[in-house]
């Protein structure tokens, strides 16, 4: 993998905070700027795969990759073989697979948690890699964090989410110490932000006052996001001039200091 390639995991142990939406639309924003991008879908629900691939057939998925790590082979399949091109040039996906849940205990038992990192380090030709993760601190989310240069944390302006955030940051710090000393917290992405409501503004200000890295801009709430899910088209192609699309582009620029 090129030294210029950056790998980001988008992770939160809380479900429903928009991990998949953030992964797919940051990937689309990158591709719209001419950056070749890979999305790796580690969530058993496979929402990123459906969002980006629709009903497109997949020859090999991430289950096949992890399954292959359980069997020693002198002629292992290169990771490129698990990357499926999407309808948008420059955007590829390693799709989720039906066997992820079944494989998890076997992968844990054989301590295969570094295999994704090793595979991605050998991969060439991508400007960035984005990893969608399950909403739990399990084998697959740990694999993502060990493989990543940065972790981005979605936050949906809920007090329960704020309380859970502190435990999440502790888990990330422990994993960094044990497995990936170079892992950075790239920032907290505030999602579905309602600027006219009191509670979201109050929660964001609390996080800022505690010195937590809140990324700008805050992503506004809009029905267009759900519409783009249904259409299986990320926002830069579904609604290129919409304010949420513009917010994702601005967030991409913030992450890349562009």
C-alpha positions as CSV (number, residue, x, y, z in Angstrom):
1,X,0.0,0.0,0.0
2,X,1.3,3.5,-0.9
3,X,2.6,5.6,2.0
4,X,0.1,8.3,0.9
5,X,-2.9,6.0,1.4
6,X,-4.8,6.8,4.6
7,X,-7.1,4.2,6.2
8,X,-9.9,5.4,8.4
9,X,-12.3,3.3,10.5
10,X,-15.7,4.8,11.3
11,X,-16.8,3.4,14.6
12,X,-19.2,3.8,17.5
13,X,-20.5,1.0,19.7
14,X,-23.9,2.7,19.6
15,X,-26.1,1.7,16.6
16,X,-28.1,4.2,14.5
17,X,-25.5,7.0,14.6
18,X,-24.9,7.0,10.8
19,X,-21.7,5.1,10.4
20,X,-22.6,3.7,7.0
21,X,-23.9,7.0,5.7
22,X,-20.7,8.7,6.8
23,X,-18.4,6.0,5.3
24,X,-20.2,5.9,1.9
25,X,-20.6,9.7,1.5
26,X,-17.1,10.5,2.5
27,X,-16.0,7.9,0.0
28,X,-18.2,9.5,-2.6
29,X,-16.9,12.9,-1.8
30,X,-13.3,11.6,-2.3
31,X,-14.2,10.0,-5.6
32,X,-15.9,13.2,-6.8
33,X,-12.5,14.8,-6.2
34,X,-10.6,12.2,-8.3
35,X,-9.4,10.1,-5.4
36,X,-9.5,6.3,-5.8
37,X,-11.2,4.9,-2.8
38,X,-12.0,1.6,-1.2
39,X,-14.8,0.9,1.2
40,X,-14.4,-2.2,3.4
41,X,-17.8,-3.3,4.9
42,X,-17.3,-5.2,8.2
43,X,-20.8,-4.8,9.4
44,X,-22.9,-8.1,9.3
45,X,-25.9,-6.0,8.2
46,X,-24.1,-5.2,5.0
47,X,-25.8,-1.8,4.6
48,X,-22.7,-0.1,3.0
49,X,-22.5,-2.9,0.5
50,X,-26.2,-2.5,-0.5
51,X,-25.8,1.3,-0.6
52,X,-22.9,1.2,-3.0
53,X,-23.4,-2.0,-4.9
54,X,-27.2,-2.4,-5.0
55,X,-28.0,-5.9,-6.3
56,X,-24.7,-6.2,-8.2
57,X,-23.3,-9.7,-7.8
58,X,-20.1,-10.1,-5.8
59,X,-17.5,-12.8,-6.6
60,X,-15.7,-12.6,-3.3
61,X,-16.6,-10.8,-0.1
62,X,-14.9,-10.1,3.3
63,X,-16.2,-13.4,4.7
64,X,-14.2,-15.2,2.1
65,X,-11.1,-13.2,3.1
66,X,-11.5,-14.0,6.8
67,X,-12.3,-17.6,6.0
68,X,-9.2,-17.9,4.0
69,X,-7.1,-16.8,7.0
70,X,-8.2,-19.9,8.9
71,X,-6.7,-22.2,6.4
72,X,-2.9,-22.1,5.7
73,X,-2.2,-21.9,2.0
74,X,1.0,-21.2,0.2
75,X,-0.9,-19.6,-2.7
76,X,-3.2,-17.2,-0.9
77,X,-5.6,-15.0,-2.8
78,X,-4.4,-11.3,-3.1
79,X,-6.7,-8.8,-1.4
80,X,-7.4,-7.1,-4.7
81,X,-9.5,-10.1,-5.6
82,X,-12.0,-9.2,-2.8
83,X,-12.5,-5.6,-4.2
84,X,-15.6,-5.2,-6.3
85,X,-15.9,-2.1,-8.6
86,X,-19.1,0.0,-8.2
87,X,-21.0,1.8,-10.8
88,X,-18.8,4.9,-10.1
89,X,-15.3,4.8,-11.5
90,X,-12.7,5.0,-8.7
91,X,-14.9,3.6,-6.0
92,X,-14.5,-0.1,-5.0
93,X,-16.1,-2.1,-2.2
94,X,-15.1,-5.2,-0.2
95,X,-18.6,-6.3,0.5
96,X,-19.9,-7.8,3.8
97,X,-20.6,-11.5,3.8
98,X,-23.2,-13.9,5.2
99,X,-20.6,-15.9,7.1
100,X,-19.3,-13.1,9.3
101,X,-21.2,-14.0,12.4
102,X,-20.4,-17.7,11.9
103,X,-16.7,-17.0,11.5
104,X,-16.3,-14.7,14.4
105,X,-15.6,-17.2,17.2
106,X,-13.2,-19.2,15.1
107,X,-11.3,-16.0,14.2
108,X,-11.1,-15.0,17.8
109,X,-9.9,-18.4,18.9
110,X,-7.1,-18.4,16.3
111,X,-6.2,-14.7,17.0
112,X,-6.6,-13.5,13.5
113,X,-7.3,-9.9,14.5
114,X,-4.2,-8.5,12.7
115,X,-5.0,-10.1,9.3
116,X,-6.9,-7.2,7.9
117,X,-4.1,-4.8,8.7
118,X,-1.6,-7.0,7.0
119,X,-3.7,-7.4,3.9
120,X,-4.4,-3.6,3.6
121,X,-0.7,-2.8,4.1
122,X,0.0,-4.8,0.9
123,X,-2.8,-3.2,-1.1
124,X,-1.8,-0.7,-3.9
125,X,-3.6,1.8,-6.0
126,X,-6.0,3.5,-3.5
127,X,-5.7,7.1,-2.2
128,X,-7.9,6.2,0.8
129,X,-9.6,3.3,2.5
130,X,-12.7,3.7,4.7
131,X,-13.9,0.9,6.9
132,X,-17.5,0.5,8.0
133,X,-17.8,-1.3,11.4
134,X,-20.4,-3.1,13.4
135,X,-22.0,-1.3,16.4
136,X,-20.1,-3.4,19.0
137,X,-16.6,-3.7,20.2
138,X,-16.1,-7.2,18.7
139,X,-13.5,-9.0,16.5
140,X,-14.4,-7.1,13.4
141,X,-14.4,-3.6,14.9
142,X,-11.1,-4.3,16.6
143,X,-9.7,-5.6,13.3
144,X,-10.8,-2.3,11.7
145,X,-9.1,-0.2,14.5
146,X,-5.9,-2.2,14.3
147,X,-5.9,-1.7,10.5
148,X,-6.6,2.0,10.6
149,X,-4.5,5.1,10.8
150,X,-7.4,7.1,12.2
151,X,-10.8,6.5,13.8
152,X,-13.7,8.8,13.1
153,X,-16.5,8.6,15.7
154,X,-20.1,9.5,14.7
155,X,-22.2,11.2,17.3
156,X,-26.0,11.7,17.1
157,X,-26.7,14.4,19.8
158,X,-28.2,12.1,22.3
159,X,-27.4,12.2,26.0
160,X,-27.1,8.4,26.1
161,X,-24.6,8.6,23.2
162,X,-22.6,11.2,25.1
163,X,-22.3,9.0,28.1
164,X,-21.3,6.0,25.9
165,X,-18.7,8.2,24.2
166,X,-16.4,8.2,27.2
167,X,-16.3,4.4,27.4
168,X,-15.7,4.2,23.7
169,X,-12.7,6.5,23.9
170,X,-11.3,4.3,26.7
171,X,-11.7,1.2,24.6
172,X,-9.9,2.9,21.7
173,X,-7.0,4.1,24.0
174,X,-6.6,0.5,25.3
175,X,-6.6,-1.0,21.8
176,X,-4.0,1.7,20.7
177,X,-1.7,0.7,23.6
178,X,-2.0,-3.0,23.0
179,X,-2.2,-3.3,19.2
180,X,-1.8,-0.1,17.1
181,X,0.3,2.7,18.7
182,X,-0.1,4.9,15.6
183,X,-3.9,5.0,15.7
184,X,-5.2,8.5,16.0
185,X,-8.7,9.8,16.9
186,X,-9.4,11.8,13.8
187,X,-12.4,13.5,15.4
188,X,-16.0,13.2,16.4
189,X,-18.5,13.7,13.5
190,X,-21.8,15.2,14.7
191,X,-24.5,13.7,12.6
192,X,-28.2,14.5,12.2
193,X,-27.7,17.9,13.8
194,X,-30.8,20.0,14.3
195,X,-29.5,23.6,14.7
196,X,-32.8,24.9,16.0
197,X,-33.2,22.4,18.8
198,X,-31.7,23.3,22.3
199,X,-30.4,19.8,23.3
200,X,-28.1,19.1,20.3
201,X,-26.5,22.5,20.7
202,X,-26.0,22.0,24.4
203,X,-24.5,18.5,24.0
204,X,-22.1,19.7,21.3
205,X,-21.0,22.6,23.5
206,X,-20.4,20.2,26.4
207,X,-18.2,18.0,24.3
208,X,-16.2,21.0,23.0
209,X,-15.8,22.3,26.6
210,X,-14.3,19.0,27.6
211,X,-11.7,19.4,24.8
212,X,-13.1,16.6,22.6
213,X,-12.2,17.0,18.8
214,X,-15.5,18.0,17.2
215,X,-15.1,18.1,13.4
216,X,-16.6,20.9,11.3
217,X,-19.1,21.1,9.8
218,X,-21.8,19.5,11.8
219,X,-23.9,17.3,9.5
220,X,-27.5,18.5,9.3
221,X,-30.5,16.2,9.5
222,X,-32.5,15.7,6.3
223,X,-34.8,13.2,4.7
224,X,-32.6,13.3,1.6
225,X,-30.2,11.0,3.3
226,X,-32.8,8.2,3.6
227,X,-33.9,8.9,0.0
228,X,-30.4,8.4,-1.2
229,X,-30.2,5.1,0.8
230,X,-33.4,3.9,-1.0
231,X,-32.0,5.0,-4.4
232,X,-28.7,3.2,-3.7
233,X,-26.9,6.4,-4.7
234,X,-24.6,8.4,-2.4
235,X,-25.4,12.1,-2.1
236,X,-22.9,13.5,-4.5
237,X,-24.7,11.7,-7.3
238,X,-28.2,11.6,-5.9
239,X,-28.4,15.3,-4.8
240,X,-25.2,17.1,-5.8
241,X,-26.3,20.6,-4.7
242,X,-28.1,19.7,-1.5
243,X,-26.9,21.2,1.8
244,X,-26.1,17.8,3.3
245,X,-24.0,16.9,0.2
246,X,-22.2,20.2,0.6
247,X,-21.6,19.4,4.3
248,X,-20.1,16.1,3.5
249,X,-17.8,17.7,0.9
250,X,-16.8,20.3,3.5
251,X,-16.1,17.6,6.1
252,X,-13.9,15.8,3.5
253,X,-12.0,19.0,3.1
254,X,-11.6,19.3,6.9
255,X,-10.2,15.8,7.1
256,X,-7.8,16.4,4.3
257,X,-7.1,20.0,5.2
258,X,-8.0,20.9,1.6
